Amino acid sequence: MRSSGKTPAELDEEGLVKLVAKGDRAAFEELYRRTAPWLAVRLRRRCADEQIVAEVMQETYLAVWRAASAFAGAAVGGTAVGWLWTIAARRLVDAFRRRAHQARRR
């Protein structure tokens, strides 16, 4: 049980990110369980390459784990899922740039 008295399954995404910032693995797993399906769908709408989508998903959740304490949330008018999407979208752009750079080198 957390200090709030709620389990990760009872928290909203912002609450989960706050717990992830404290190193709570159960909160991270719950955040992943809730958000990975829709995030994968959104990425697939922008990229048909499953390998790139998988890499971006992995990089995104690694970034979330490492940078959860940087999430400002409602204090700046943002949401946890918006923050997550921003990370994923930037990672996808990075993947496209890497691919283009590799293609030019060949």
C-alpha atoms as one frame of an Amber mdcrd trajectory, in Angstrom:
protein
   0.000   0.000   0.000   1.196   3.533  -0.760   1.089   6.536   1.542  -2.013
   7.700  -0.337  -3.688   4.440   0.634  -4.266   3.560  -3.017  -2.804   0.760
  -5.060  -1.351   1.576  -8.498  -4.508   0.202 -10.141  -6.561   2.825  -8.286
  -4.449   5.810  -9.326  -4.734   7.957 -12.429  -1.802   8.190 -14.815  -0.404
  11.324 -13.176  -0.384   9.586  -9.804   1.380   6.631 -11.368   4.094   8.838
 -12.864   4.659  10.416  -9.444   5.178   6.959  -7.962   7.421   5.941 -10.853
   9.543   8.990 -10.002  10.070   7.402  -6.578  11.173   4.131  -8.178   7.878
   2.260  -7.746   8.074  -0.666 -10.154   4.432  -1.708  -9.655   3.332   1.797
 -10.644   5.549   1.624 -13.738   4.077  -1.730 -14.711   0.540  -0.375 -14.263
   1.367   2.720 -16.328   2.764   0.475 -19.060  -0.258  -1.844 -18.935  -2.623
   1.105 -19.372  -0.753   3.116 -21.954   1.259   0.723 -24.139  -1.683  -0.485
 -26.273  -2.844   2.977 -27.364   0.714   4.246 -27.683   1.604   1.379 -30.030
  -1.490   2.106 -32.135  -0.580   5.794 -32.396   2.985   4.963 -33.386   1.845
   2.407 -35.980  -0.329   5.083 -37.603   2.854   7.026 -38.222   5.262   4.167
 -38.947   4.571   0.822 -40.618   7.902  -0.697 -39.581   7.200  -2.895 -36.541
  10.875  -2.992 -35.589  11.016   0.792 -35.347   7.753   0.885 -33.382   9.121
  -1.704 -30.936  12.371   0.234 -30.515  10.513   3.496 -29.964   8.236   1.859
 -27.394  11.258   0.522 -25.516  13.087   3.857 -25.650   9.951   5.710 -24.555
   9.318   3.643 -21.454  13.002   3.684 -20.555  12.876   7.486 -20.758   9.734
   7.524 -18.608  11.449   5.393 -15.956  14.536   7.602 -15.971  12.826  10.999
 -16.202   9.569  10.575 -14.294  10.749  13.055 -11.677  10.900  15.730 -14.413
   7.170  15.408 -15.146   5.518  18.680 -14.114   1.975  17.571 -14.893  -1.025
  19.690 -14.082   1.230  22.412 -12.673   1.997  23.432 -16.254  -1.292  22.373
 -17.809  -0.070  18.996 -19.013  -1.189  15.421 -18.580   0.777  12.258 -18.010
  -0.433  10.700 -21.250   0.399  13.892 -23.140   3.893  13.814 -21.664   4.236
  10.150 -22.623   3.105  10.865 -26.191   5.556  13.757 -26.485   8.406  11.465
 -25.480   7.278   8.775 -27.946   6.795  11.224 -30.822  10.275  12.657 -30.305
  11.784   9.180 -30.160   9.998   8.310 -33.407  11.408  11.384 -35.137  14.852
  10.411 -33.843  14.385   6.904 -35.284  13.425   8.349 -38.676  16.510  10.574
 -38.606  18.760   7.622 -37.747  17.257   5.621 -40.583  17.761   8.477 -43.072
  21.336   8.976 -41.880  22.091   5.267 -42.278  20.566   5.257 -45.773  22.788
   8.182 -46.817  25.901   6.380 -45.561  25.285   3.368 -47.807
